[in-house]
């Protein structure tokens, strides 16, 4: 069985981007050792990049 070790989360400037920090924590809780968040330029309008760290 293949085990995935990296999750990629693409975050757009949509209103639901505010949930991105919770989604990131959820991916880590699911066991992904590496989670990479890729924000679009408009994401800064909805979520602070520090919240994604």
Phi, psi and omega per residue, in radians:
X1 nan 2.362 3.132
X2 -1.421 2.310 3.096
X3 -1.880 2.141 3.109
X4 -1.444 2.323 -3.084
X5 -1.941 -0.155 -3.114
X6 -2.297 2.342 3.046
X7 -2.023 2.403 3.105
X8 -1.972 2.254 3.105
X9 -2.060 1.985 3.091
X10 -1.589 2.196 -3.057
X11 -2.055 2.135 3.111
X12 -1.765 -3.129 -3.123
X13 -1.457 0.261 3.140
X14 -1.197 2.799 -3.121
X15 -1.030 -0.530 -3.138
X16 -1.288 -0.110 3.091
X17 -1.084 -0.404 3.112
X18 -1.078 -0.351 3.114
X19 -1.492 -0.076 -3.062
X20 -0.984 -0.772 3.121
X21 -1.024 -0.681 3.099
X22 -1.181 -0.676 3.117
X23 -1.141 -0.720 3.103
X24 -1.042 -0.821 3.118
X25 -1.092 -0.631 3.112
X26 -1.141 -0.690 3.111
X27 -1.126 -0.691 3.082
X28 -1.136 -0.718 3.128
X29 -1.125 -0.490 3.101
X30 -1.303 -0.180 3.067
X31 1.922 0.105 3.089
X32 -1.296 2.078 3.138
X33 -1.263 -0.419 3.127
X34 -2.256 2.195 3.063
X35 -2.198 2.154 -3.117
X36 -1.961 2.099 3.107
X37 -1.695 2.260 3.141
X38 -2.094 1.726 -3.138
X39 -1.502 2.555 3.003
X40 -1.461 2.880 -3.135
X41 -0.994 -0.572 -3.117
X42 -1.354 -0.147 -3.134
X43 -1.071 -0.588 -3.110
X44 -1.056 -0.348 3.102
X45 -1.284 -0.351 -3.005
X46 -1.991 -0.632 -3.047
X47 -2.405 2.481 3.103
X48 -1.359 2.353 -3.115
X49 -1.084 -0.490 3.091
X50 -1.084 -0.514 3.113
X51 -1.218 -0.290 -3.124
X52 -1.619 -0.075 -3.108
X53 -1.379 nan nan
